[in-house]
């Protein structure tokens, strides 16, 4: 019965492994290729590209104000009887062209504002691309960690399985008691559960990166060569300068601030007069079809129009005040963002330093744990150490391995977090 259970377990393990390592038409790639694939496939990137296209169209709409306006109008009238100045049936067609000469430079400021908003959309797109690339890094690192966790779980299960088999032999010859065998069996069952959990978590991590890249990913093709050597970081001043220079969110708010400052100037244009020039040609006839009546008249007119609002219930003042408040609001947002990013940078550098120290401690602990297990295992076989001692030694060894994996993953995650802060992913 016990042998059948073992065969069933390892058969299930092989099936799960096959599902993980072979995923249909999956493809394999490096971290950089996975990031590029995610940027190319994710629909949220297309959403931001559409916003950028809308910004370009808004810019073109405002550019249209600098061109003349052409209009054609036809009117047909039916009266109950002829009047002193108008026939009962008459029609008129008017063609006109108008052009704005001056409006307080409103159009100029609006165009500049639209250009800046369009540029801000470009930086927003850059920010979401960086977010996606960082999400892929996190998922890729998670797979790396889960894969190593599975290896540790396998090793622990094999160690306990071997000790369980040895304990049965020792029990048969009277070297240990029955409850010692049962203790090892309980730990073996627990290790089996942990192994299944590790397998599931690894599969889930592969599913996550498949979502992040919107494509199938083969675990067997991921070499994780990016993690073969520990990264090196620079000082705070280097990253702070690079963050200020490259961070897309800072550039976005900078563009929006400049755009709003131009909006303030546009609001001030309402205090200036508007000057337009227009020309029109009008043809009038006493028939619905122009030129078919017995009385046709033509008129050509050139006009210069100057309009200036003297009072509108203080609406202009309120619009200007609102625009100025928007400038202050964006200034506050920009200041908060810079402080937040600066704090994030400081904390990430601190985290990296701690992760580096933790990794060194963990790597040194694993040597001690391996030596402790070797000595305890030999003593257990000689009957000197107890079952609890060997179980503790296996537990300490696994914990030391997990600590190395977690510390290494955390160090790389902190490093890539620095690259995200400076938009260097």
C-alpha positions as CSV (number, residue, x, y, z in Angstrom):
1,X,0.0,0.0,0.0
2,X,2.8,2.4,0.9
3,X,4.7,1.7,-2.3
4,X,1.5,2.3,-4.4
5,X,1.0,5.6,-2.7
6,X,4.6,6.6,-3.5
7,X,4.2,5.6,-7.1
8,X,0.9,7.6,-7.4
9,X,2.6,10.7,-5.8
10,X,5.5,10.7,-8.2
11,X,3.3,10.0,-11.2
12,X,1.2,13.0,-10.2
13,X,4.4,15.1,-9.7
14,X,5.6,14.1,-13.2
15,X,2.3,15.1,-14.8
16,X,2.3,18.5,-13.0
17,X,5.9,19.1,-14.0
18,X,5.1,18.3,-17.6
19,X,2.2,20.8,-17.6
20,X,4.5,23.4,-16.2
21,X,7.4,22.9,-18.5
22,X,5.5,22.3,-21.7
23,X,2.8,24.8,-22.5
24,X,1.5,24.3,-26.0
25,X,2.9,26.8,-28.5
26,X,4.8,28.6,-25.7
27,X,7.9,30.5,-26.5
28,X,11.0,31.2,-24.4
29,X,12.9,34.4,-24.0
30,X,15.1,36.5,-21.8
31,X,13.8,39.1,-19.3
32,X,14.3,41.9,-21.8
33,X,12.4,40.0,-24.5
34,X,9.6,39.2,-22.0
35,X,9.3,42.9,-21.2
36,X,9.2,43.9,-24.9
37,X,6.5,41.2,-25.5
38,X,4.4,42.6,-22.6
39,X,4.7,46.2,-24.0
40,X,3.7,45.0,-27.5
41,X,0.8,42.9,-26.3
42,X,-0.9,44.6,-23.4
43,X,-4.1,46.4,-24.3
44,X,-3.6,49.0,-21.6
45,X,-0.6,50.3,-23.6
46,X,-3.0,50.7,-26.6
47,X,-5.3,52.6,-24.4
48,X,-2.6,55.2,-23.6
49,X,-1.6,55.3,-27.2
50,X,-5.2,56.2,-28.1
51,X,-5.0,59.0,-25.5
52,X,-1.9,60.2,-27.2
53,X,-3.7,60.2,-30.6
54,X,-6.6,62.1,-29.1
55,X,-4.1,64.7,-27.9
56,X,-2.6,65.0,-31.4
57,X,-6.2,65.6,-32.7
58,X,-6.9,68.2,-30.1
59,X,-3.7,70.0,-31.3
60,X,-4.9,69.9,-34.9
61,X,-8.4,71.1,-34.0
62,X,-6.8,74.3,-32.4
63,X,-4.5,74.8,-35.4
64,X,-7.7,75.1,-37.5
65,X,-8.5,78.4,-35.8
66,X,-5.6,80.0,-37.6
67,X,-7.2,79.3,-41.0
68,X,-10.1,81.3,-42.5
69,X,-13.7,80.1,-42.1
70,X,-15.7,79.6,-45.3
71,X,-19.6,79.4,-45.2
72,X,-22.3,78.9,-47.8
73,X,-26.0,79.5,-46.9
74,X,-29.2,79.1,-48.9
75,X,-32.6,80.3,-47.6
76,X,-36.0,79.8,-49.3
77,X,-39.1,81.7,-48.0
78,X,-42.8,81.3,-48.6
79,X,-45.1,84.1,-47.5
80,X,-48.9,84.2,-47.5
81,X,-48.8,87.3,-49.8
82,X,-46.4,89.7,-51.4
83,X,-45.1,92.4,-49.1
84,X,-43.9,95.9,-49.8
85,X,-40.2,94.8,-49.9
86,X,-40.5,91.1,-50.3
87,X,-42.2,88.7,-52.8
88,X,-44.3,85.8,-51.4
89,X,-41.8,83.4,-52.9
90,X,-38.1,84.3,-52.6
91,X,-34.7,82.8,-51.9
92,X,-31.2,84.0,-51.1
93,X,-27.8,82.4,-51.2
94,X,-24.8,83.8,-49.3
95,X,-21.2,82.8,-49.5
96,X,-18.8,84.3,-46.9
97,X,-15.3,84.1,-45.7
98,X,-14.1,85.3,-42.3
99,X,-10.7,85.5,-40.6
100,X,-9.8,86.4,-37.0
101,X,-7.0,89.0,-36.9
102,X,-6.7,89.4,-33.1
103,X,-8.2,87.8,-30.0
104,X,-5.7,88.7,-27.3
105,X,-3.4,85.8,-28.6
106,X,-5.9,83.3,-27.2
107,X,-5.4,80.9,-30.1
108,X,-1.6,81.0,-29.7
109,X,-1.8,80.2,-26.0
110,X,-4.4,77.5,-26.6
111,X,-2.2,75.9,-29.3
112,X,0.8,75.9,-27.0
113,X,-1.3,74.4,-24.2
114,X,-2.5,71.7,-26.5
115,X,1.0,70.9,-27.6
116,X,2.1,70.6,-24.0
117,X,-0.8,68.4,-23.1
118,X,0.0,66.1,-26.0
119,X,3.6,65.8,-24.8
120,X,2.3,65.0,-21.3
121,X,0.3,62.1,-22.9
122,X,3.5,60.8,-24.4
123,X,5.1,60.8,-21.0
124,X,2.1,59.1,-19.5
125,X,2.5,56.4,-22.1
126,X,6.2,56.1,-21.1
127,X,5.2,55.7,-17.4
128,X,2.8,52.9,-18.1
129,X,5.4,51.1,-20.2
130,X,7.8,51.4,-17.3
131,X,5.2,50.0,-14.9
132,X,4.6,47.0,-17.2
133,X,8.3,46.3,-17.6
134,X,8.7,46.4,-13.8
135,X,5.7,44.1,-13.3
136,X,7.3,41.6,-15.7
137,X,10.6,41.8,-13.6
138,X,8.6,41.1,-10.4
139,X,6.9,38.1,-12.0
140,X,10.1,36.8,-13.5
141,X,11.8,37.1,-10.2
142,X,8.9,35.3,-8.5
143,X,9.2,32.4,-10.9
144,X,12.9,32.3,-10.2
145,X,12.2,32.2,-6.4
146,X,9.3,29.7,-6.7
147,X,11.5,27.4,-8.9
148,X,14.2,27.4,-6.2
149,X,11.6,26.9,-3.5
150,X,10.4,23.8,-5.3
151,X,14.0,22.5,-5.5
152,X,14.4,22.9,-1.7
153,X,11.0,21.3,-1.1
154,X,12.1,18.3,-3.3
155,X,15.3,18.0,-1.4
156,X,13.6,18.1,2.0
157,X,11.1,15.5,0.9
158,X,13.8,13.1,-0.4
159,X,15.8,13.6,2.9
160,X,12.8,12.7,5.0
161,X,11.8,9.8,2.7
162,X,15.3,8.3,3.1
163,X,15.3,8.8,6.9
164,X,11.8,7.3,7.1
165,X,13.0,4.2,5.2
166,X,16.1,4.0,7.4
167,X,14.0,4.4,10.6
168,X,11.8,1.5,9.6
169,X,14.9,-0.7,9.3
170,X,16.1,0.6,12.7
171,X,12.8,-0.1,14.3
172,X,12.8,-3.7,13.0
173,X,16.1,-4.4,14.8
174,X,15.0,-2.5,17.9
175,X,17.3,0.5,17.6
176,X,14.5,3.1,17.8
177,X,10.9,3.1,19.1
178,X,7.7,3.1,17.1
179,X,6.8,6.7,18.0
180,X,10.2,7.8,16.4
181,X,9.2,6.2,13.1
182,X,5.8,7.9,13.4
183,X,7.4,11.3,14.0
184,X,9.4,11.1,10.8
185,X,6.3,9.9,8.9
186,X,4.3,12.9,10.1
187,X,7.1,15.2,8.9
188,X,7.3,13.3,5.6
189,X,3.6,13.9,5.0
190,X,4.0,17.5,5.8
191,X,6.9,17.8,3.4
192,X,4.7,16.2,0.7
193,X,2.1,18.8,1.3
194,X,4.7,21.6,1.1
195,X,6.0,20.1,-2.1
196,X,2.6,20.1,-3.7
197,X,2.1,23.7,-2.6
198,X,5.5,24.7,-4.1
199,X,4.5,23.1,-7.4
200,X,1.2,25.0,-7.4
201,X,2.9,28.3,-6.6
202,X,5.3,27.8,-9.4
203,X,2.5,27.1,-11.8
204,X,0.7,30.2,-10.6
205,X,3.8,32.3,-11.1
206,X,4.1,31.1,-14.7
207,X,0.4,32.0,-15.2
208,X,1.1,35.5,-13.8
209,X,3.9,36.2,-16.3
210,X,1.7,34.9,-19.1
211,X,-0.9,37.5,-18.1
212,X,1.8,40.2,-17.8
213,X,3.1,39.5,-21.3
214,X,-0.3,38.4,-22.8
215,X,1.4,35.3,-24.3
216,X,2.3,31.8,-23.4
217,X,5.6,31.3,-21.6
218,X,7.6,28.1,-21.3
219,X,9.3,27.7,-17.9
220,X,11.9,25.3,-19.3
221,X,13.3,28.0,-21.6
222,X,13.9,30.6,-18.9
223,X,17.5,30.4,-17.9
224,X,17.4,33.3,-15.4
225,X,20.9,34.3,-16.5
226,X,20.2,37.9,-15.4
227,X,20.6,36.7,-11.8
228,X,23.9,34.9,-12.2
229,X,25.8,37.8,-10.8
230,X,24.8,40.3,-8.1
231,X,24.1,43.8,-9.3
232,X,26.0,46.9,-8.2
233,X,24.3,50.1,-7.2
234,X,25.5,53.7,-7.1
235,X,24.9,56.4,-4.5
236,X,21.8,58.5,-3.8
237,X,23.0,61.5,-5.7
238,X,23.4,59.6,-8.9
239,X,19.9,58.1,-8.8
240,X,18.3,61.4,-7.6
241,X,19.8,63.3,-10.6
242,X,18.7,60.5,-13.0
243,X,15.2,60.4,-11.5
244,X,14.8,64.2,-12.0
245,X,16.0,63.9,-15.6
246,X,14.2,60.8,-16.7
247,X,11.1,60.0,-14.6
248,X,8.0,60.2,-16.8
249,X,5.6,61.1,-14.1
250,X,7.7,64.2,-13.3
251,X,7.8,65.2,-16.9
252,X,4.1,64.7,-17.2
253,X,3.3,67.1,-14.4
254,X,5.9,69.5,-15.8
255,X,4.1,69.5,-19.2
256,X,0.7,69.9,-17.5
257,X,2.0,72.8,-15.4
258,X,3.3,74.6,-18.5
259,X,0.0,73.9,-20.3
260,X,-2.0,75.3,-17.5
261,X,0.2,78.4,-17.3
262,X,-0.7,79.0,-21.0
263,X,-4.3,78.4,-20.1
264,X,-4.0,81.3,-17.7
265,X,-2.7,83.5,-20.5
266,X,-5.6,82.3,-22.7
267,X,-8.1,83.3,-19.9
268,X,-6.6,86.8,-19.8
269,X,-7.2,87.2,-23.5
270,X,-10.9,87.6,-22.7
271,X,-10.1,91.2,-21.5
272,X,-8.9,92.2,-25.0
273,X,-11.1,93.1,-28.0
274,X,-11.7,90.6,-30.8
275,X,-11.0,91.8,-34.3
276,X,-12.4,89.9,-37.3
277,X,-12.5,90.7,-41.0
278,X,-15.0,89.1,-43.4
279,X,-16.3,89.2,-46.9
280,X,-19.6,88.0,-48.3
281,X,-21.4,87.7,-51.6
282,X,-25.3,87.4,-51.5
283,X,-27.6,86.7,-54.4
284,X,-31.4,87.3,-53.9
285,X,-34.3,86.3,-56.2
286,X,-38.1,86.2,-56.2
287,X,-38.1,82.5,-57.0
288,X,-36.9,79.4,-55.2
289,X,-34.5,78.7,-58.0
290,X,-32.0,81.5,-58.0
291,X,-31.7,83.2,-61.4
292,X,-35.0,82.0,-62.6
293,X,-37.1,84.9,-61.2
294,X,-37.8,88.3,-62.8
295,X,-36.1,90.2,-60.0
296,X,-32.6,89.2,-58.9
297,X,-30.3,91.2,-56.7
298,X,-26.6,90.7,-55.8
299,X,-24.7,92.2,-52.9
300,X,-21.0,92.1,-52.0
301,X,-19.9,93.2,-48.6
302,X,-16.5,93.6,-46.8
303,X,-16.7,94.0,-43.0
304,X,-14.3,94.7,-40.1
305,X,-15.7,93.7,-36.8
306,X,-14.4,94.7,-33.4
307,X,-16.0,93.2,-30.3
308,X,-15.2,93.7,-26.7
309,X,-17.1,92.6,-23.7
310,X,-17.4,95.4,-21.0
311,X,-19.2,93.4,-18.3
312,X,-20.3,89.7,-18.0
313,X,-21.1,89.4,-14.3
314,X,-17.4,88.9,-13.4
315,X,-17.3,85.6,-15.3
316,X,-13.9,86.5,-16.9
317,X,-12.4,87.2,-13.4
318,X,-13.7,83.9,-12.1
319,X,-12.4,81.9,-15.0
320,X,-9.0,83.5,-14.7
321,X,-8.9,82.8,-10.9
322,X,-9.9,79.2,-11.5
323,X,-7.1,78.8,-14.0
324,X,-4.6,80.3,-11.6
325,X,-5.8,77.9,-8.9
326,X,-5.2,75.0,-11.3
327,X,-1.6,76.1,-11.7
328,X,-1.1,76.1,-7.9
329,X,-2.7,72.7,-7.7
330,X,-0.4,71.2,-10.3
331,X,2.6,72.8,-8.6
332,X,1.6,71.1,-5.3
333,X,1.2,67.8,-7.1
334,X,4.6,68.1,-8.6
335,X,6.2,69.0,-5.3
336,X,4.5,66.0,-3.6
337,X,5.5,63.7,-6.3
338,X,9.2,64.7,-6.1
339,X,9.2,64.3,-2.3
340,X,7.5,60.9,-2.6
341,X,9.9,59.6,-5.2
342,X,12.9,61.0,-3.2
343,X,11.7,59.1,-0.1
344,X,11.0,56.0,-2.1
345,X,14.6,56.2,-3.5
346,X,16.1,56.6,-0.1
347,X,14.1,53.7,1.3
348,X,14.9,51.4,-1.7
349,X,18.6,52.1,-1.2
350,X,18.3,51.2,2.5
351,X,16.4,48.0,1.5
352,X,19.1,47.1,-0.9
353,X,21.8,47.5,1.7
354,X,19.9,45.4,4.2
355,X,19.2,42.7,1.5
356,X,22.9,42.6,0.6
357,X,23.8,42.0,4.3
358,X,21.0,39.5,4.7
359,X,22.3,37.5,1.7
360,X,25.8,37.3,3.1
361,X,24.5,36.1,6.5
362,X,22.2,33.6,4.8
363,X,25.0,32.2,2.6
364,X,27.2,31.7,5.6
365,X,24.3,30.1,7.6
366,X,23.7,27.5,4.9
367,X,27.3,26.2,5.3
368,X,26.7,25.8,9.0
369,X,23.3,24.2,8.5
370,X,24.8,21.6,6.0
371,X,27.6,20.7,8.5
372,X,25.1,20.5,11.3
373,X,22.9,18.1,9.3
374,X,25.9,15.9,8.3
375,X,27.0,15.5,11.9
376,X,23.5,15.0,13.3
377,X,22.7,12.4,10.6
378,X,25.8,10.4,11.3
379,X,25.1,10.5,15.0
380,X,21.5,9.5,14.4
381,X,22.6,6.4,12.5
382,X,25.0,5.5,15.3
383,X,22.1,5.9,17.8
384,X,23.7,8.9,19.5
385,X,21.2,11.6,18.3
386,X,17.4,11.4,18.6
387,X,14.8,11.5,15.9
388,X,13.9,15.0,17.0
389,X,17.5,16.1,16.5
390,X,17.7,14.8,12.9
391,X,14.3,16.4,12.1
392,X,15.5,19.7,13.5
393,X,18.6,19.4,11.4
394,X,16.6,18.9,8.2
395,X,14.3,21.8,9.1
396,X,17.3,24.1,9.8
397,X,18.9,23.1,6.5
398,X,15.7,23.9,4.5
399,X,15.2,27.1,6.3
400,X,18.8,28.2,5.6
401,X,18.2,27.4,1.9
402,X,14.9,29.4,1.9
403,X,16.6,32.3,3.5
404,X,19.3,32.4,0.7
405,X,16.6,32.3,-2.0
406,X,14.5,35.0,-0.3
407,X,17.4,37.3,0.4
408,X,18.7,36.9,-3.2
409,X,15.3,37.6,-4.7
410,X,14.8,40.6,-2.4
411,X,18.1,42.1,-3.4
412,X,17.4,41.8,-7.1
413,X,13.9,43.2,-6.6
414,X,15.4,46.2,-4.8
415,X,17.8,46.7,-7.6
416,X,15.1,46.7,-10.3
417,X,13.1,49.0,-8.1
418,X,15.9,51.5,-8.3
419,X,15.8,51.2,-12.1
420,X,12.0,51.8,-12.0
421,X,12.5,54.9,-9.9
422,X,14.8,56.3,-12.6
423,X,12.8,54.9,-15.5
424,X,15.7,52.8,-16.7
425,X,13.9,49.6,-17.2
